[in-house]
Structure formats: C-alpha cells, structure tokens
Amino acid sequence: MLTAIKLFHTIVWAGFVACILGVFAAASAGRFGLATVFIGVVLVEVVILLVNEMRCPLTGVAARYTAERADNFDIYLPLFIAKHNKTIFGALYVAGIAYTLLAWLLQRPAA
C-alpha cells in the first residue's frame, strides 16, 4: 500500500510542478488565461497545505503504513528535493506569478 501511495503522491507532485513550470511557458507565449489557470491550480494546493499545517494530506496517509520519517518517506523524490520542496517550488511559483504579471503588463498597449 505504501508503494501505491508514494507513486500516487509522486504523480500528483509532478502535476503541480508541471503547472508551476507551465505558468512560465504560458506567459511566455502570451497565453495569460492559461497561465492564470495554472496559477489557480497550484493555489488550490497552497490552500490545502495551509489548512494542513504545511503538510500534504498524502503524507499523513503514507505515515499509517511505515514508521520511517525521512523527508522522502512518502514520495519518490531524492532526499534533497523532498527536504527543500516547498522552498524550491514555492519560489518558482511566486516567480512565475511575477513573470506572468510583468509579461501581461508589458504586452498591453500604452494608454
């Protein structure tokens, strides 16, 4: 069961990372609606983390099946990435929002 949870958690994580990177790609292509959708999808995860004291709910589910508590016990990620996941991808998320806003402002015709 732990293997299934870790695999599912990794797939969900990869989806959110794809959305974070997609913010940059969409904004670069001038697709600001799509960038906004990606921002919104990740925002849902941010709210879930905030409600759960900055822990993914899947971590608690995985914890029922093992006594291990390394930073990557519940996901198939290298230890360094698992340990610094929120810092790395949180910074990228904020940068993506800023990039999108800047790109949107720069593409608008001057008044």
N, C-alpha and C positions, 0 to 999 in steps of 0.2 A: 504493500500500500504506500509506503514511504517513497518508493521509486516513482509511482504514478503521480503522487503529489509533487515531487521535485520536478518531474517532467512537465506537468501542467503549469507549475509556478514559473519555470524557465520559459515556456511558450508565452505565457501572459507577460512576463518581464520583457521578452523580445518584442512583443507587440507594442508595449509602451515606449521602448527605445526607438522602434521604427517610427512611432508618432512624433517623438521628440526630434528625430533627425528629419522627418517629413515636414516639420514646421519650416526648417531652413530651406528645403528643396521647394516647397510650395511657394514660399515668399520670394525665393529667387526667380521663380517662373512667373511671378505676378499673380499667382492664384491665391489671393488673400482669403477668400471664402474657405478654401480647403485648409489653409494654414490655421484658420480660426477653428475649424472642426478638429484638427489635430490638437490644438491648444486646449480645447474643451474636453476632449477625451482624456488627456493627461490630467487636467484639472479635476476630473472625477476621481482619479486615483489619488491625487493630492488630498482631496477631502476625505477619502476613505482612510488614508494614512493618518490624517489629523484626528479623526474620530477614534482611531485605534491606537492612540498614543505613539504615533510614528512607526507602527509595525504593520506589516502586511498581514491581513487575516489568515493567509495561507501558512504563515509561519506558525501560528498557533495550532492549526490543523496538523501540520507536519510534526510538531512537538509531541503530539499524542502517541507517535509511533517510534520515538527514539529518545534516548537520554542525551544524545550529542547536542552541543550548543555552539559549535563553531559558527562563524558568521555565514558560512555557506552550507550549513547542515540541511537546509530546506530548499535548495536551488542548485542547479548545475552551473555554477559560475566559479571562476578562480577566486580564491580567498580574498585577494586584494580588491577585486571589483565588488565582491559581495560586501566587504567591510566598508568600502567607500562609495557604495552605490548611490545613496541619496545625495551625497556631496557632488559627485561627478555629474550625475544626470540631472540633479536639481539645478546646478549651474548652467548646464546646457539648455535646460528648459527655459530658464529666465533669459538666457542669451538669445534663444530662439524667439521669444516674445518680443524682446527689444529689437532684434533684427527685423522681425515682421513689421513692427510699428514704424521703424525707421524707413524700411523699403516702401511701405504704404505712403508715408508722408512725402518721400522723395518722388514718387511716381505721380503724385497729384499735381495738376496744373496750378501754377501760381495765380493767386487772386488778383 
